[in-house]
């Protein structure tokens, strides 16, 4: 039966495919397809993992027997018997074989897929004791996965889906692996998303999240359809259901009829045609109709993203989110050499164009592993995050500063400091940079010059612009956090998503004043938040005087198209009228825009 689920549209486009339900704790399990001649080997890997767990349980039982009933209670022995029984469960064994043989899933993916199905069966049982056995099944699957880590697995190569995309008829009639897959989870952390960027999925849906959560931001950077804040989607959709993700409307359609499939297939093709038309603008300079040059920069997460930025026509990197180098590392922070090589790769990848590296910005919706630092604060968005985190750990901060300075010897590097609010923080940061230079001098290590910039993402910073411009070469407005802190809204919480308003008069006034003060003092000002990549905001920002936009590479051409059609001089009075309105959102949609 066809039904729809509504969430928040965070990344445009249409994705059609089969659902893969994944618990967040298991998102980092590898997801790839194996070749038909590898099926037996994959089944053998699961069997070897299961046998290893069986042997482990047998050894535990023998040790319990030697201990005697006083040291080892009978309940423990009974629990091990239950685990042995579940390991031999026919539904688990046959299900894993099915996913490997029929769908060509790799062994780990097949095991976790079947676990999700069995877990659903346990949830539907009326007997409370039997329902609780779900936890036992999860435990033994986790033990099998750990045992399999010692097995040799094939190198994961980028998945090639054959020479053509499947037609709607294929989707309706063909039940093979040559169809798109969409991932459905309760939530995805930024570390999960790093795994996801290398995976086989054509789109994703999460129960929680907001439009500017980092899950949504990475989805846009990957240019794949996504819907977040879909509430109970992971409970309503079943493994292997056909699903349509409408990333434009924020709608998920489950078990679509042939007519609906055909309609969305047409929309999908129209979107591809539009992207093809935008490609014609790739080598066209971003200049308004009144000859105002506009700089279009890219936001990236990893060094290899520099190649994507170049291909999208970016004139540099306006934001390299260095924190993604620190995430998902099981407690081991990257050392100076590893960071230096990563930054150097990004700098050299941009072929002489400038690269803005933001110092590590963790906390709130971007925690590191729990083993590194406890982020379970009452309100992490207002706690030890970004520059506060760096200044609290001088060793870590100096390591990163040295790596960035060394990378500057290979090209144009700008360093960006996040979440500054106090003069004391500014002075401490500059002192640390000088100390990092002195350390490199003592070691005789080469480094290059940098421009130093500050993020304007706290209202206190936006109201202290003259102080900031005294110390910094440029400013970058992080609109995501600026909106969050100005309006006191958690941007990752879908329950208050309707209050997250980039067109709130207070937000627009802070943005407008920052741009105006920067221009008055001859300092560069850019916007690197989501407003920069939103085509509905492009002309408003142009009218406010912005001439440097930094966004995800996938959004550059659409924004360039708006710039080429705009006359910036005619937009100034119109933009000021929008900012002065009581309801700027209504004014933006109703007030005639100058041609």
ABEGO torsion letter per residue (X at the ends): XBBBBBBBBABBEBBBBBBBBBBAAAAABBBBBBBAAAAAAAAAAAAAAAAAAAAAAAAAAAAAAAAEAAABBAAAAAAAAAAAAAAABAAAAAAAAAAAAAAGBBAAAAAAAAAAAAAAAAAABABAAAAAAAAAAAAAAAAAAAAAAABBBBBBBBBBAEABBBBAAAAAABBBAABBBBBBBABBBAAAAAAAAABABAEBBBABEBAABAAAAAAAAAGBBBBBGAGAAAAABBBGBBBBBBAAAGBBBBGBBAAAAAAAAAAAAAAAAAAAAAAAAAABBBBBAAGBBBBBBBBBABAAAAAAAAAAGBAEBABBBAAAAABGAGGBBBBAAAAAAAAAAAAAAAGGBBBBBBBBBBEEABBBBAAABBABBABAAABBBEAAAAAABAAAAAAAAAAAAAAAAAEBBBBBBBGBABAAAAAAAAAAAAAAAAAAAAAGBBBBBBBBBBBBABAAAAAAAAAAAAABABBBBBAAAAAAAAAGBBAABAAAAAABBAABAAAAAAAAAAAAAAAAAGBBBBBABAAAABAAAAAAAAAAGBABBBBBAAAAAAAAAAAAABBAAAAAAAAAAAAABABAAAAAAABBBBX
